[in-house]
Every structure is written in C-alpha cells, then in structure tokens.
Amino acid sequence: MVYGHTRKHAQSDEPDSYLCLRTQVLKQLDIKCCRFTVATGLYTGYDYNCPAHEGPVFSSSVEQDKENDVTQEKKTQDFGENPLDVRDTDHYKDEYVSGFVDKWDELIDWDGRANSEGDFFIRLLQEHGARKVLDVAAGTGFHSVRLLENGFEVTSADGSPEMLAKAFENGRKRGHILRTVHADWRFLNKSVHDLYDAVICLGNSFTHLHSDNDRRKALAEFYATLRHDGILILDQRNYDALLDHQVQPTHNYYYCGDNVKASPEHIDESLARFRYEFPDKSTFHLNMFPLRKEYVRKLMREVGFQKVTTYGDFKETYREAEPDFFIHVAEKRYIEGENE
Ligand SMILES: C[S@@+](CC[C@H](N)C(=O)[O-])C[C@H]1O[C@@H](n2cnc3c(N)ncnc32)[C@H](O)[C@@H]1O
C-alpha cells in the first residue's frame, strides 16, 4: 500500500516541501492529487493531472521516490536476536509496521481517550492563547482531529509514513483533510518552515529518542518552530515510578481499548520495552528510553524554555509515584529573572 512522501514539488522553484500522495492512496481515499505548501500551511490544489506525478521531471526523481517508498507492507516487527540490545532512535521507523499501525486505534480507543483526558489540552492551549498548533507526533491523528474539531488550526507531522497515512485516512473519515508533513523531529525545520503558537508531542512519543543528543536536538527543533511566546506540550509515562518502585501503570488514561494489554516487559536505566497484546492474540513491542521527569524538565530549560510546569495525570498537584503520565508545559516566553 500507500503512502506519502515529502519532496520538492517538481514544477515549483519555491523553497518549500510538498506532500505528494501516491496515486494508489489518492484512489483509495477517493481524492485527487493534493499539494501541501508547508510555508503557508495550505493545500493549494486538487489536480489529478498534477505534473509532479508524470513526465520527465518526475522520472528524474525516481531514485528519491524509491528511497521514500513504503509501498511494501510490513506487517511484522523485527527486533533481531536480542531485542534488549535495540536501543536506537531510528528503530521507531521499523516498530510502527502496518500491522501495528492498523491496531493502534484499538489500543488507544478514541472515544475512551477523549473521555479520559476531557478538555485538558484544549483548555491549556486556549489559556496560552494558542490557535495554530503543530502536532509533531500525530500518530493516527487523535489529537490533530480533536483540535481541528475544536477550532484550532493544525498541522500534523510524524516520522512514520504509515502513521501519517493512517492519520490522513482517519481525518478523511471524519470529514477533514489533515495538513500532513512527514518529518523526523531531529530535522523538523528542514520540512516545517512555519511558526506555531504551540507544538504538541503527546502519547509518550518523546521516549522514542534513545540518546541525550537526539533529545536535545529534537527539543531545539521544537523550540525553533515556536513563536516567541509559544508553548511546547510534551507528555511521558511516569518512568520514575517504574524504575524506582516497580509500580505497574494502570493505563487508565491513555490506552483505553477494551481487552488490550500494554505492559512493561523489561526495564533498566536505558531501556523500557513494552508489550502490546490484542484480543486476536497478536503482539507488538516498542523499545523506549525511560525518561526521568526531572531530566526532561532540565533539558527543556537548557534548550531555552523559560518555565516548565508539570502535571500528573492532568492534575497540577499529585504524589510523585501516583500518576501514570506526566505532562510538561514548556514556555518559550522570556521571563526576567526566572531561575528555577
Ligand atoms: C507512541 S506513538 C503516539 C502517537 C500519538 N501521539 C498518540 O498519542 O496516539 C509515537 C509516535 O511518534 C512518532 N515518532 C517517534 N519517533 C519520532 C521521531 N524521531 N520523529 C518523528 N516522529 C517520531 C512515531 O512514528 C509515532 O507515530
């Protein structure tokens, strides 16, 4: 199947990237060619005869197309002979295989998750005067769609084309055309040339970065794409509780699907390996880095965020070991004398 790839539009000299959806997807989704201008954040046309898809200019990009091509369906994950050795940032691309992506919505359960988080993120964004939001870990599009439906202007980015295509499809089913950008956080500003009031990185996504250098670079890229007084909202599991107290998270808030089991299979100071089991007995894994809460807060301040407020399971006050998830709100706005 599918999917999208970013590349410079063949017929344009503009220094923008475009998302060209492959013909197969376009047919499948019953839409024509879309051309998305990152700089303006607008779809600029639906033209099935878009010259970018044909002719000599297109064929000169065949090598790049091959490189970006994800048409081969990958249904199963491969962690090699020793899965506990896989502690590598790039591996997320192999973890979100189509078989897992197809099951993701069963795991999170959109209605259940919307009920559990209520209007927490919507309120937070409104309180900070945010209107234009970049969802950098769009996944299957849950937050992008919720925010769109609550009047925000949203761009959905993700490093996994499989996820992005599913997000696009989910958006279409609900009557939206998502503005999608295929981008890895470490090189975000190569593909995103606009400024946003808020960047959101939700669903325990940041934990996919396995080195301190990658985390700093990603945060610096998020910081750069924010307006001068923008905010970053980033969440993470309460790994401190897992590492220090071996507390089993309850998953009441994030993974709301019935009969789906998400459990830590292994945890040490540099690896948290989670196992996801579905009612049909299919299983998948994710190898994450167990982020300590204070470490993330410190990193955020070190890349320039002036103030970081951390919520526990959507509450401002909590006992450290209790929450399943922490939500950090990092403010870029300059605060004189702020010294946490
Ligand atoms: C745990 S999923 C969460 C998806 C969604 N936010 C949710 O809550 O359902 C993590 C997402 O982050 C994306 N991701 C992981 N590492 C990334 C990176 N370095 N750059 C861009 N996206 C990345 C994955 O492709 C995946 O879609």
The ligand as a Tripos MOL2 file, in Angstrom:
@<TRIPOS>MOLECULE
LIG
   27    29     1     0     0
SMALL
NO_CHARGES

@<TRIPOS>ATOM
      1 C1          3.5930    6.2370   20.8840 C.3       1 LIG1
      2 S1          3.1440    6.8850   19.2910 S.3       1 LIG1
      3 C2          1.9940    8.1460   19.7760 C.3       1 LIG1
      4 C3          1.1070    8.6060   18.6680 C.3       1 LIG1
      5 C4          0.0100    9.6030   19.0760 C.3       1 LIG1
      6 N1          0.5690   10.8600   19.5270 N.3       1 LIG1
      7 C5         -0.9100    9.0220   20.1190 C.2       1 LIG1
      8 O1         -0.8800    9.5080   21.2510 O.co2     1 LIG1
      9 O2         -1.6450    8.1000   19.8090 O.co2     1 LIG1
     10 C6          4.6360    7.7560   18.9040 C.3       1 LIG1
     11 C7          4.6500    8.4690   17.5660 C.3       1 LIG1
     12 O3          5.8490    9.2350   17.4860 O.3       1 LIG1
     13 C8          6.4240    9.0620   16.1980 C.3       1 LIG1
     14 N2          7.8990    9.2370   16.3300 N.ar      1 LIG1
     15 C9          8.7420    8.5380   17.1040 C.ar      1 LIG1
     16 N3          9.9950    8.9900   16.9660 N.ar      1 LIG1
     17 C10         9.9440   10.0130   16.0650 C.ar      1 LIG1
     18 C11        10.9140   10.8900   15.5050 C.ar      1 LIG1
     19 N4         12.2200   10.8050   15.8150 N.pl3     1 LIG1
     20 N5         10.4990   11.8340   14.6260 N.ar      1 LIG1
     21 C12         9.1870   11.9200   14.2750 C.ar      1 LIG1
     22 N6          8.2150   11.1060   14.7780 N.ar      1 LIG1
     23 C13         8.6000   10.1610   15.6590 C.ar      1 LIG1
     24 C14         6.0480    7.6490   15.8100 C.3       1 LIG1
     25 O4          6.1230    7.4600   14.4150 O.3       1 LIG1
     26 C15         4.6430    7.5270   16.3770 C.3       1 LIG1
     27 O5          3.6600    7.9280   15.4610 O.3       1 LIG1
@<TRIPOS>BOND
     1     1     2 1
     2     2     3 1
     3     2    10 1
     4     3     4 1
     5     4     5 1
     6     5     6 1
     7     5     7 1
     8     7     8 2
     9     7     9 1
    10    10    11 1
    11    11    12 1
    12    11    26 1
    13    12    13 1
    14    13    14 1
    15    13    24 1
    16    14    15 ar
    17    14    23 ar
    18    15    16 ar
    19    16    17 ar
    20    17    18 ar
    21    17    23 ar
    22    18    19 1
    23    18    20 ar
    24    20    21 ar
    25    21    22 ar
    26    22    23 ar
    27    24    25 1
    28    24    26 1
    29    26    27 1
@<TRIPOS>SUBSTRUCTURE
     1 LIG1         1 GROUP 0 **** ****
